[in-house]
C-alpha cells in the first residue's frame, strides 16, 4: 500500500504539538481592526485550539 502524501495546505495552517494538540491562528485578524475594542484586539492575538472530529481529520492529513 502506498504512503499517504502530506496535505501541504494543512501543514501550513495548523501546528501539531508533541501532545497531539492542534493549534491555529483564526482568519480575519490582519485588516480593518481600527473599529474593534481593546478586548477584541487582545483576543485576536491568541492562537486557538482545535478539538473534536476536526482535530482527527487534521492530524490524519498532516502526517509526514
C-alpha positions in Angstrom: 0.0 0.0 0.0 1.3 3.4 -0.9 2.2 6.1 1.6 -0.3 8.9 2.1 1.0 12.2 0.9 1.0 15.1 3.3 -1.6 17.8 2.6 0.7 20.9 2.4 -2.2 23.4 2.9 -3.0 21.7 6.2 0.6 21.7 7.4 0.9 25.5 6.7 -2.3 26.4 8.6 -2.0 24.2 11.7 0.7 23.2 14.2 0.5 19.9 15.9 2.3 19.8 19.3 4.1 16.9 20.9 0.9 16.0 22.9 -1.2 16.0 19.7 -2.8 19.4 20.3 -3.8 21.2 17.1 -3.2 24.9 17.1 -4.2 27.5 14.5 -4.5 31.2 14.0 -8.0 32.2 13.0 -8.7 34.3 9.9 -10.0 37.9 9.8 -7.3 39.3 12.1 -5.0 41.3 10.0 -7.1 44.1 8.5 -9.9 46.5 9.5 -9.1 46.4 13.2 -9.5 50.1 14.0 -13.1 49.8 15.0 -12.6 46.8 17.3 -12.4 47.3 21.0 -9.3 46.6 23.1 -10.7 43.3 24.3 -11.3 42.1 20.8 -7.8 43.2 19.7 -6.2 41.3 22.6 -8.3 38.2 21.8 -7.2 38.3 18.2 -3.6 37.8 19.2 -4.2 34.4 20.7 -3.7 31.1 19.0 -6.7 28.9 19.2 -7.0 25.1 19.9 -8.9 22.7 17.7 -10.9 19.8 19.2 -13.3 17.1 18.3 -13.7 15.3 15.0 -12.0 18.2 13.1 -8.8 17.5 15.1 -8.7 13.9 14.0 -9.1 14.9 10.3 -6.3 17.5 10.6 -3.9 15.1 12.2 -4.6 12.4 9.6 -4.0 14.9 6.7 -0.8 16.3 8.1 1.2 13.1 8.7 4.7 13.1 7.4 
